[in-house]
Amino acid sequence: MSTFDEVNVFFDRAADRLGMADGVREMLRSPWRELRVTVPVRMDNGEIEVFTG
């Protein structure tokens, strides 16, 4: 399970306790902005691998 999935589990538990409507949950769960970064790294074997985060 990814960190994002774990956070969503905690979010759902809290939303259940608050009685939050499904529409509000989806609005809060979806990011309005996202910053995505790619980093090229030369590996020990000489190949270049690109990591995204």
HTML snippet that shows the backbone in 3Dmol.js (N, CA, C, O; Angstrom):
<script src="https://3Dmol.org/build/3Dmol-min.js"></script>
<div id="view" style="width:600px;height:400px;position:relative"></div>
<script>
const pdb = `
ATOM      1  N   MET A   1       0.852  -1.177   0.000  1.00  0.00           N
ATOM      2  CA  MET A   1       0.000   0.000   0.000  1.00  0.00           C
ATOM      3  C   MET A   1       0.893   1.234   0.000  1.00  0.00           C
ATOM      4  O   MET A   1       1.828   1.335   0.794  1.00  0.00           O
ATOM      5  N   SER A   2       0.598   2.167  -0.893  1.00  0.00           N
ATOM      6  CA  SER A   2       1.401   3.381  -0.987  1.00  0.00           C
ATOM      7  C   SER A   2       1.037   4.352   0.142  1.00  0.00           C
ATOM      8  O   SER A   2       0.011   4.200   0.806  1.00  0.00           O
ATOM      9  N   THR A   3       1.881   5.328   0.337  1.00  0.00           N
ATOM     10  CA  THR A   3       1.616   6.349   1.350  1.00  0.00           C
ATOM     11  C   THR A   3       0.322   7.089   1.028  1.00  0.00           C
ATOM     12  O   THR A   3      -0.458   7.404   1.927  1.00  0.00           O
ATOM     13  N   PHE A   4       0.096   7.365  -0.248  1.00  0.00           N
ATOM     14  CA  PHE A   4      -1.129   8.046  -0.665  1.00  0.00           C
ATOM     15  C   PHE A   4      -2.358   7.224  -0.293  1.00  0.00           C
ATOM     16  O   PHE A   4      -3.350   7.770   0.190  1.00  0.00           O
ATOM     17  N   ASP A   5      -2.293   5.903  -0.518  1.00  0.00           N
ATOM     18  CA  ASP A   5      -3.415   5.027  -0.163  1.00  0.00           C
ATOM     19  C   ASP A   5      -3.655   5.013   1.345  1.00  0.00           C
ATOM     20  O   ASP A   5      -4.800   5.021   1.798  1.00  0.00           O
ATOM     21  N   GLU A   6      -2.569   4.992   2.117  1.00  0.00           N
ATOM     22  CA  GLU A   6      -2.697   5.001   3.575  1.00  0.00           C
ATOM     23  C   GLU A   6      -3.370   6.284   4.058  1.00  0.00           C
ATOM     24  O   GLU A   6      -4.230   6.248   4.937  1.00  0.00           O
ATOM     25  N   VAL A   7      -2.977   7.410   3.483  1.00  0.00           N
ATOM     26  CA  VAL A   7      -3.583   8.687   3.864  1.00  0.00           C
ATOM     27  C   VAL A   7      -5.068   8.679   3.534  1.00  0.00           C
ATOM     28  O   VAL A   7      -5.879   9.190   4.306  1.00  0.00           O
ATOM     29  N   ASN A   8      -5.428   8.104   2.392  1.00  0.00           N
ATOM     30  CA  ASN A   8      -6.846   8.038   2.020  1.00  0.00           C
ATOM     31  C   ASN A   8      -7.651   7.184   2.990  1.00  0.00           C
ATOM     32  O   ASN A   8      -8.818   7.482   3.242  1.00  0.00           O
ATOM     33  N   VAL A   9      -7.055   6.132   3.540  1.00  0.00           N
ATOM     34  CA  VAL A   9      -7.747   5.309   4.536  1.00  0.00           C
ATOM     35  C   VAL A   9      -8.044   6.149   5.777  1.00  0.00           C
ATOM     36  O   VAL A   9      -9.162   6.126   6.292  1.00  0.00           O
ATOM     37  N   PHE A  10      -7.047   6.890   6.256  1.00  0.00           N
ATOM     38  CA  PHE A  10      -7.256   7.752   7.424  1.00  0.00           C
ATOM     39  C   PHE A  10      -8.281   8.843   7.123  1.00  0.00           C
ATOM     40  O   PHE A  10      -9.120   9.169   7.963  1.00  0.00           O
ATOM     41  N   PHE A  11      -8.206   9.399   5.924  1.00  0.00           N
ATOM     42  CA  PHE A  11      -9.164  10.429   5.526  1.00  0.00           C
ATOM     43  C   PHE A  11     -10.584   9.873   5.542  1.00  0.00           C
ATOM     44  O   PHE A  11     -11.500  10.519   6.051  1.00  0.00           O
ATOM     45  N   ASP A  12     -10.770   8.676   4.988  1.00  0.00           N
ATOM     46  CA  ASP A  12     -12.106   8.065   4.959  1.00  0.00           C
ATOM     47  C   ASP A  12     -12.633   7.795   6.364  1.00  0.00           C
ATOM     48  O   ASP A  12     -13.820   7.988   6.629  1.00  0.00           O
ATOM     49  N   ARG A  13     -11.768   7.353   7.255  1.00  0.00           N
ATOM     50  CA  ARG A  13     -12.195   7.117   8.641  1.00  0.00           C
ATOM     51  C   ARG A  13     -12.672   8.411   9.292  1.00  0.00           C
ATOM     52  O   ARG A  13     -13.709   8.442   9.955  1.00  0.00           O
ATOM     53  N   ALA A  14     -11.903   9.473   9.095  1.00  0.00           N
ATOM     54  CA  ALA A  14     -12.282  10.763   9.682  1.00  0.00           C
ATOM     55  C   ALA A  14     -13.566  11.284   9.049  1.00  0.00           C
ATOM     56  O   ALA A  14     -14.432  11.814   9.746  1.00  0.00           O
ATOM     57  N   ALA A  15     -13.693  11.138   7.739  1.00  0.00           N
ATOM     58  CA  ALA A  15     -14.895  11.612   7.047  1.00  0.00           C
ATOM     59  C   ALA A  15     -16.125  10.835   7.502  1.00  0.00           C
ATOM     60  O   ALA A  15     -17.211  11.402   7.620  1.00  0.00           O
ATOM     61  N   ASP A  16     -15.957   9.534   7.760  1.00  0.00           N
ATOM     62  CA  ASP A  16     -17.070   8.733   8.277  1.00  0.00           C
ATOM     63  C   ASP A  16     -17.530   9.253   9.633  1.00  0.00           C
ATOM     64  O   ASP A  16     -18.727   9.384   9.886  1.00  0.00           O
ATOM     65  N   ARG A  17     -16.567   9.547  10.498  1.00  0.00           N
ATOM     66  CA  ARG A  17     -16.914  10.044  11.839  1.00  0.00           C
ATOM     67  C   ARG A  17     -17.604  11.399  11.782  1.00  0.00           C
ATOM     68  O   ARG A  17     -18.451  11.713  12.618  1.00  0.00           O
ATOM     69  N   LEU A  18     -17.232  12.195  10.789  1.00  0.00           N
ATOM     70  CA  LEU A  18     -17.844  13.518  10.650  1.00  0.00           C
ATOM     71  C   LEU A  18     -19.160  13.479   9.890  1.00  0.00           C
ATOM     72  O   LEU A  18     -19.889  14.470   9.854  1.00  0.00           O
ATOM     73  N   GLY A  19     -19.468  12.338   9.283  1.00  0.00           N
ATOM     74  CA  GLY A  19     -20.682  12.239   8.476  1.00  0.00           C
ATOM     75  C   GLY A  19     -20.596  13.067   7.205  1.00  0.00           C
ATOM     76  O   GLY A  19     -21.592  13.630   6.748  1.00  0.00           O
ATOM     77  N   MET A  20     -19.401  13.137   6.639  1.00  0.00           N
ATOM     78  CA  MET A  20     -19.160  13.972   5.472  1.00  0.00           C
ATOM     79  C   MET A  20     -19.828  13.381   4.227  1.00  0.00           C
ATOM     80  O   MET A  20     -19.762  12.174   3.997  1.00  0.00           O
ATOM     81  N   ALA A  21     -20.464  14.226   3.438  1.00  0.00           N
ATOM     82  CA  ALA A  21     -21.126  13.796   2.205  1.00  0.00           C
ATOM     83  C   ALA A  21     -20.088  13.335   1.177  1.00  0.00           C
ATOM     84  O   ALA A  21     -18.955  13.815   1.166  1.00  0.00           O
ATOM     85  N   ASP A  22     -20.491  12.403   0.320  1.00  0.00           N
ATOM     86  CA  ASP A  22     -19.576  11.848  -0.682  1.00  0.00           C
ATOM     87  C   ASP A  22     -19.008  12.921  -1.613  1.00  0.00           C
ATOM     88  O   ASP A  22     -17.833  12.868  -1.976  1.00  0.00           O
ATOM     89  N   GLY A  23     -19.828  13.884  -1.996  1.00  0.00           N
ATOM     90  CA  GLY A  23     -19.359  14.948  -2.880  1.00  0.00           C
ATOM     91  C   GLY A  23     -18.265  15.789  -2.248  1.00  0.00           C
ATOM     92  O   GLY A  23     -17.310  16.182  -2.918  1.00  0.00           O
ATOM     93  N   VAL A  24     -18.404  16.062  -0.961  1.00  0.00           N
ATOM     94  CA  VAL A  24     -17.386  16.841  -0.243  1.00  0.00           C
ATOM     95  C   VAL A  24     -16.103  16.030  -0.143  1.00  0.00           C
ATOM     96  O   VAL A  24     -15.010  16.575  -0.300  1.00  0.00           O
ATOM     97  N   ARG A  25     -16.226  14.741   0.116  1.00  0.00           N
ATOM     98  CA  ARG A  25     -15.038  13.873   0.182  1.00  0.00           C
ATOM     99  C   ARG A  25     -14.256  13.913  -1.121  1.00  0.00           C
ATOM    100  O   ARG A  25     -13.035  14.074  -1.117  1.00  0.00           O
ATOM    101  N   GLU A  26     -14.961  13.767  -2.235  1.00  0.00           N
ATOM    102  CA  GLU A  26     -14.281  13.751  -3.531  1.00  0.00           C
ATOM    103  C   GLU A  26     -13.621  15.083  -3.835  1.00  0.00           C
ATOM    104  O   GLU A  26     -12.531  15.125  -4.404  1.00  0.00           O
ATOM    105  N   MET A  27     -14.277  16.173  -3.457  1.00  0.00           N
ATOM    106  CA  MET A  27     -13.698  17.489  -3.683  1.00  0.00           C
ATOM    107  C   MET A  27     -12.406  17.648  -2.879  1.00  0.00           C
ATOM    108  O   MET A  27     -11.414  18.163  -3.396  1.00  0.00           O
ATOM    109  N   LEU A  28     -12.413  17.212  -1.625  1.00  0.00           N
ATOM    110  CA  LEU A  28     -11.228  17.347  -0.775  1.00  0.00           C
ATOM    111  C   LEU A  28     -10.129  16.356  -1.150  1.00  0.00           C
ATOM    112  O   LEU A  28      -8.946  16.639  -0.959  1.00  0.00           O
ATOM    113  N   ARG A  29     -10.510  15.210  -1.675  1.00  0.00           N
ATOM    114  CA  ARG A  29      -9.533  14.179  -2.022  1.00  0.00           C
ATOM    115  C   ARG A  29      -8.743  14.541  -3.286  1.00  0.00           C
ATOM    116  O   ARG A  29      -7.590  14.136  -3.429  1.00  0.00           O
ATOM    117  N   SER A  30      -9.348  15.287  -4.187  1.00  0.00           N
ATOM    118  CA  SER A  30      -8.706  15.627  -5.462  1.00  0.00           C
ATOM    119  C   SER A  30      -7.887  16.904  -5.311  1.00  0.00           C
ATOM    120  O   SER A  30      -8.419  17.937  -4.903  1.00  0.00           O
ATOM    121  N   PRO A  31      -6.604  16.843  -5.634  1.00  0.00           N
ATOM    122  CA  PRO A  31      -5.769  18.044  -5.511  1.00  0.00           C
ATOM    123  C   PRO A  31      -6.152  19.085  -6.561  1.00  0.00           C
ATOM    124  O   PRO A  31      -6.475  18.740  -7.698  1.00  0.00           O
ATOM    125  N   TRP A  32      -6.114  20.345  -6.176  1.00  0.00           N
ATOM    126  CA  TRP A  32      -6.391  21.427  -7.119  1.00  0.00           C
ATOM    127  C   TRP A  32      -5.153  21.715  -7.939  1.00  0.00           C
ATOM    128  O   TRP A  32      -5.237  22.103  -9.105  1.00  0.00           O
ATOM    129  N   ARG A  33      -4.017  21.525  -7.325  1.00  0.00           N
ATOM    130  CA  ARG A  33      -2.744  21.743  -8.010  1.00  0.00           C
ATOM    131  C   ARG A  33      -1.830  20.582  -7.676  1.00  0.00           C
ATOM    132  O   ARG A  33      -1.913  19.980  -6.605  1.00  0.00           O
ATOM    133  N   GLU A  34      -0.970  20.291  -8.608  1.00  0.00           N
ATOM    134  CA  GLU A  34      -0.044  19.182  -8.395  1.00  0.00           C
ATOM    135  C   GLU A  34       1.303  19.576  -8.966  1.00  0.00           C
ATOM    136  O   GLU A  34       1.387  20.116 -10.069  1.00  0.00           O
ATOM    137  N   LEU A  35       2.346  19.306  -8.220  1.00  0.00           N
ATOM    138  CA  LEU A  35       3.705  19.552  -8.682  1.00  0.00           C
ATOM    139  C   LEU A  35       4.347  18.200  -8.917  1.00  0.00           C
ATOM    140  O   LEU A  35       4.493  17.405  -7.988  1.00  0.00           O
ATOM    141  N   ARG A  36       4.728  17.941 -10.142  1.00  0.00           N
ATOM    142  CA  ARG A  36       5.354  16.669 -10.487  1.00  0.00           C
ATOM    143  C   ARG A  36       6.773  16.968 -10.955  1.00  0.00           C
ATOM    144  O   ARG A  36       6.993  17.873 -11.760  1.00  0.00           O
ATOM    145  N   VAL A  37       7.717  16.213 -10.452  1.00  0.00           N
ATOM    146  CA  VAL A  37       9.121  16.439 -10.747  1.00  0.00           C
ATOM    147  C   VAL A  37       9.724  15.165 -11.318  1.00  0.00           C
ATOM    148  O   VAL A  37       9.425  14.068 -10.845  1.00  0.00           O
ATOM    149  N   THR A  38      10.563  15.302 -12.325  1.00  0.00           N
ATOM    150  CA  THR A  38      11.306  14.151 -12.840  1.00  0.00           C
ATOM    151  C   THR A  38      12.792  14.421 -12.659  1.00  0.00           C
ATOM    152  O   THR A  38      13.280  15.518 -12.931  1.00  0.00           O
ATOM    153  N   VAL A  39      13.501  13.399 -12.194  1.00  0.00           N
ATOM    154  CA  VAL A  39      14.931  13.533 -11.927  1.00  0.00           C
ATOM    155  C   VAL A  39      15.670  12.412 -12.649  1.00  0.00           C
ATOM    156  O   VAL A  39      15.500  11.241 -12.309  1.00  0.00           O
ATOM    157  N   PRO A  40      16.489  12.756 -13.642  1.00  0.00           N
ATOM    158  CA  PRO A  40      17.291  11.722 -14.299  1.00  0.00           C
ATOM    159  C   PRO A  40      18.520  11.401 -13.446  1.00  0.00           C
ATOM    160  O   PRO A  40      19.198  12.302 -12.953  1.00  0.00           O
ATOM    161  N   VAL A  41      18.797  10.106 -13.279  1.00  0.00           N
ATOM    162  CA  VAL A  41      19.929   9.664 -12.460  1.00  0.00           C
ATOM    163  C   VAL A  41      20.737   8.647 -13.255  1.00  0.00           C
ATOM    164  O   VAL A  41      20.187   7.696 -13.812  1.00  0.00           O
ATOM    165  N   ARG A  42      22.053   8.861 -13.301  1.00  0.00           N
ATOM    166  CA  ARG A  42      22.923   7.878 -13.940  1.00  0.00           C
ATOM    167  C   ARG A  42      23.210   6.777 -12.921  1.00  0.00           C
ATOM    168  O   ARG A  42      23.774   7.036 -11.857  1.00  0.00           O
ATOM    169  N   MET A  43      22.823   5.564 -13.251  1.00  0.00           N
ATOM    170  CA  MET A  43      22.962   4.432 -12.352  1.00  0.00           C
ATOM    171  C   MET A  43      24.399   3.898 -12.402  1.00  0.00           C
ATOM    172  O   MET A  43      25.175   4.277 -13.279  1.00  0.00           O
ATOM    173  N   ASP A  44      24.747   3.017 -11.459  1.00  0.00           N
ATOM    174  CA  ASP A  44      26.092   2.448 -11.393  1.00  0.00           C
ATOM    175  C   ASP A  44      26.471   1.700 -12.666  1.00  0.00           C
ATOM    176  O   ASP A  44      27.648   1.632 -13.022  1.00  0.00           O
ATOM    177  N   ASN A  45      25.470   1.135 -13.358  1.00  0.00           N
ATOM    178  CA  ASN A  45      25.762   0.381 -14.578  1.00  0.00           C
ATOM    179  C   ASN A  45      25.863   1.285 -15.804  1.00  0.00           C
ATOM    180  O   ASN A  45      26.026   0.790 -16.919  1.00  0.00           O
ATOM    181  N   GLY A  46      25.768   2.604 -15.618  1.00  0.00           N
ATOM    182  CA  GLY A  46      25.918   3.559 -16.706  1.00  0.00           C
ATOM    183  C   GLY A  46      24.615   3.986 -17.358  1.00  0.00           C
ATOM    184  O   GLY A  46      24.589   4.975 -18.091  1.00  0.00           O
ATOM    185  N   GLU A  47      23.540   3.267 -17.108  1.00  0.00           N
ATOM    186  CA  GLU A  47      22.254   3.631 -17.695  1.00  0.00           C
ATOM    187  C   GLU A  47      21.655   4.817 -16.952  1.00  0.00           C
ATOM    188  O   GLU A  47      21.949   5.046 -15.779  1.00  0.00           O
ATOM    189  N   ILE A  48      20.821   5.557 -17.645  1.00  0.00           N
ATOM    190  CA  ILE A  48      20.125   6.681 -17.022  1.00  0.00           C
ATOM    191  C   ILE A  48      18.698   6.251 -16.752  1.00  0.00           C
ATOM    192  O   ILE A  48      18.001   5.767 -17.644  1.00  0.00           O
ATOM    193  N   GLU A  49      18.267   6.435 -15.502  1.00  0.00           N
ATOM    194  CA  GLU A  49      16.897   6.118 -15.115  1.00  0.00           C
ATOM    195  C   GLU A  49      16.239   7.406 -14.636  1.00  0.00           C
ATOM    196  O   GLU A  49      16.861   8.204 -13.934  1.00  0.00           O
ATOM    197  N   VAL A  50      14.990   7.605 -15.015  1.00  0.00           N
ATOM    198  CA  VAL A  50      14.262   8.817 -14.644  1.00  0.00           C
ATOM    199  C   VAL A  50      13.272   8.472 -13.541  1.00  0.00           C
ATOM    200  O   VAL A  50      12.430   7.588 -13.700  1.00  0.00           O
ATOM    201  N   PHE A  51      13.383   9.183 -12.418  1.00  0.00           N
ATOM    202  CA  PHE A  51      12.482   8.993 -11.286  1.00  0.00           C
ATOM    203  C   PHE A  51      11.483  10.145 -11.266  1.00  0.00           C
ATOM    204  O   PHE A  51      11.853  11.304 -11.455  1.00  0.00           O
ATOM    205  N   THR A  52      10.229   9.818 -11.036  1.00  0.00           N
ATOM    206  CA  THR A  52       9.162  10.815 -10.992  1.00  0.00           C
ATOM    207  C   THR A  52       8.576  10.852  -9.593  1.00  0.00           C
ATOM    208  O   THR A  52       8.351   9.810  -8.977  1.00  0.00           O
ATOM    209  N   GLY A  53       8.333  12.040  -9.101  1.00  0.00           N
ATOM    210  CA  GLY A  53       7.761  12.169  -7.765  1.00  0.00           C
ATOM    211  C   GLY A  53       7.035  13.460  -7.597  1.00  0.00           C
ATOM    212  O   GLY A  53       6.491  13.729  -6.526  1.00  0.00           O
TER     213      GLY A  53
END
`;
const viewer = $3Dmol.createViewer("view");
viewer.addModel(pdb, "pdb");
viewer.setStyle({}, {cartoon: {color: "spectrum"}});
viewer.zoomTo();
viewer.render();
</script>
